[in-house]
Amino acid sequence: MTTKITKKQLAVLNFLEDFTGENGYSPSYREIQEGLGLSSVSAVAEHIDNLVAKGALRKVPGAARSLEVLDYKHESTVNLFKAKLMDCSEEDAKILKLAAEVLGLDLGELK
């Protein structure tokens, strides 16, 4: 995904991850509204629709509580890590891989 996520959209994603982790299911739009202090359920719906369009979120049409956060880490960051890993010392590679893990970046298969 290369489209930038706004601060409010990131707040929605973080809320979804936290809520789902604590409860085992995703929150309703009203729970998101109340949890983030948004003005209306339609504001939540707009954020959700934009996040789906950006590829950061998936929902099952017609299913309740079906929101699933996808990998929303910036693709250019992953590419930067991969490029640096191709031309660095073994010690630096260990540090870069640890940093990527801490950031939650999926570097895929590395040679």
TITI-771102 format. One record per residue (C-alpha): residue number from 1; residue in one letter; x, y, z. Coordinates in pm, whole numbers. Example, Ala and Ser with C-alpha at 12.3 -4.5 7.8 and 13.67 -1.06 7.14 Angstrom:
2
PT | nr | rest | u | v | w
PT | 1 | A | 1230 | -450 | 780 .
PT | 2 | S | 1367 | -106 | 714 .
END
This chain:
111
PT | nr | rest | u | v | w
PT | 1 | M | 0 | 0 | 0 .
PT | 2 | T | 144 | 336 | -96 .
PT | 3 | T | -138 | 573 | -1 .
PT | 4 | K | -78 | 776 | 314 .
PT | 5 | I | -302 | 714 | 612 .
PT | 6 | T | -426 | 1017 | 805 .
PT | 7 | K | -391 | 1055 | 1182 .
PT | 8 | K | -763 | 991 | 1235 .
PT | 9 | Q | -752 | 683 | 1012 .
PT | 10 | L | -453 | 555 | 1208 .
PT | 11 | A | -650 | 612 | 1529 .
PT | 12 | V | -936 | 404 | 1383 .
PT | 13 | L | -695 | 123 | 1289 .
PT | 14 | N | -530 | 126 | 1631 .
PT | 15 | F | -870 | 123 | 1803 .
PT | 16 | L | -980 | -171 | 1585 .
PT | 17 | E | -665 | -368 | 1666 .
PT | 18 | D | -691 | -301 | 2040 .
PT | 19 | F | -1065 | -374 | 2059 .
PT | 20 | T | -1036 | -693 | 1854 .
PT | 21 | G | -738 | -811 | 2059 .
PT | 22 | E | -927 | -758 | 2385 .
PT | 23 | N | -1266 | -893 | 2275 .
PT | 24 | G | -1198 | -1147 | 2000 .
PT | 25 | Y | -1429 | -967 | 1756 .
PT | 26 | S | -1428 | -628 | 1584 .
PT | 27 | P | -1621 | -330 | 1722 .
PT | 28 | S | -1945 | -192 | 1585 .
PT | 29 | Y | -1942 | 147 | 1416 .
PT | 30 | R | -2112 | 295 | 1724 .
PT | 31 | E | -1841 | 149 | 1952 .
PT | 32 | I | -1574 | 305 | 1728 .
PT | 33 | Q | -1758 | 638 | 1737 .
PT | 34 | E | -1780 | 634 | 2117 .
PT | 35 | G | -1428 | 498 | 2165 .
PT | 36 | L | -1269 | 770 | 1954 .
PT | 37 | G | -1513 | 1053 | 2029 .
PT | 38 | L | -1612 | 1094 | 1665 .
PT | 39 | S | -1908 | 1313 | 1576 .
PT | 40 | S | -2130 | 1050 | 1413 .
PT | 41 | V | -2158 | 695 | 1288 .
PT | 42 | S | -2142 | 832 | 934 .
PT | 43 | A | -1797 | 978 | 1015 .
PT | 44 | V | -1688 | 629 | 1121 .
PT | 45 | A | -1833 | 481 | 801 .
PT | 46 | E | -1641 | 734 | 592 .
PT | 47 | H | -1312 | 646 | 766 .
PT | 48 | I | -1384 | 273 | 726 .
PT | 49 | D | -1466 | 311 | 356 .
PT | 50 | N | -1149 | 513 | 296 .
PT | 51 | L | -935 | 258 | 481 .
PT | 52 | V | -1087 | -25 | 277 .
PT | 53 | A | -1012 | 170 | -43 .
PT | 54 | K | -652 | 224 | 72 .
PT | 55 | G | -606 | -147 | 142 .
PT | 56 | A | -551 | -105 | 516 .
PT | 57 | L | -878 | -266 | 618 .
PT | 58 | R | -1101 | -546 | 498 .
PT | 59 | K | -1467 | -604 | 572 .
PT | 60 | V | -1707 | -877 | 470 .
PT | 61 | P | -2012 | -723 | 299 .
PT | 62 | G | -2333 | -795 | 485 .
PT | 63 | A | -2156 | -942 | 790 .
PT | 64 | A | -2161 | -772 | 1128 .
PT | 65 | R | -1834 | -708 | 1313 .
PT | 66 | S | -1625 | -826 | 1019 .
PT | 67 | L | -1359 | -553 | 1014 .
PT | 68 | E | -1005 | -684 | 981 .
PT | 69 | V | -694 | -466 | 990 .
PT | 70 | L | -449 | -550 | 714 .
PT | 71 | D | -80 | -461 | 698 .
PT | 72 | Y | -80 | -84 | 678 .
PT | 73 | K | 296 | -30 | 708 .
PT | 74 | H | 428 | 202 | 442 .
PT | 75 | E | 566 | 7 | 145 .
PT | 76 | S | 855 | 252 | 94 .
PT | 77 | T | 979 | 180 | 448 .
PT | 78 | V | 988 | -194 | 376 .
PT | 79 | N | 1171 | -127 | 49 .
PT | 80 | L | 1424 | 95 | 229 .
PT | 81 | F | 1498 | -178 | 484 .
PT | 82 | K | 1539 | -435 | 207 .
PT | 83 | A | 1776 | -209 | 11 .
PT | 84 | K | 1990 | -142 | 318 .
PT | 85 | L | 2002 | -512 | 404 .
PT | 86 | M | 2143 | -596 | 61 .
PT | 87 | D | 2457 | -391 | 118 .
PT | 88 | C | 2552 | -396 | 485 .
PT | 89 | S | 2766 | -588 | 729 .
PT | 90 | E | 2633 | -894 | 909 .
PT | 91 | E | 2623 | -698 | 1235 .
PT | 92 | D | 2426 | -412 | 1075 .
PT | 93 | A | 2190 | -666 | 917 .
PT | 94 | K | 2108 | -808 | 1262 .
PT | 95 | I | 2027 | -458 | 1389 .
PT | 96 | L | 1813 | -376 | 1084 .
PT | 97 | K | 1621 | -703 | 1112 .
PT | 98 | L | 1557 | -643 | 1481 .
PT | 99 | A | 1438 | -287 | 1407 .
PT | 100 | A | 1204 | -418 | 1134 .
PT | 101 | E | 1065 | -674 | 1378 .
PT | 102 | V | 1004 | -407 | 1644 .
PT | 103 | L | 825 | -191 | 1385 .
PT | 104 | G | 617 | -487 | 1270 .
PT | 105 | L | 749 | -473 | 914 .
PT | 106 | D | 721 | -784 | 700 .
PT | 107 | L | 1044 | -802 | 501 .
PT | 108 | G | 945 | -1133 | 341 .
PT | 109 | E | 1212 | -1375 | 228 .
PT | 110 | L | 1561 | -1226 | 239 .
PT | 111 | K | 1872 | -1375 | 85 .
END
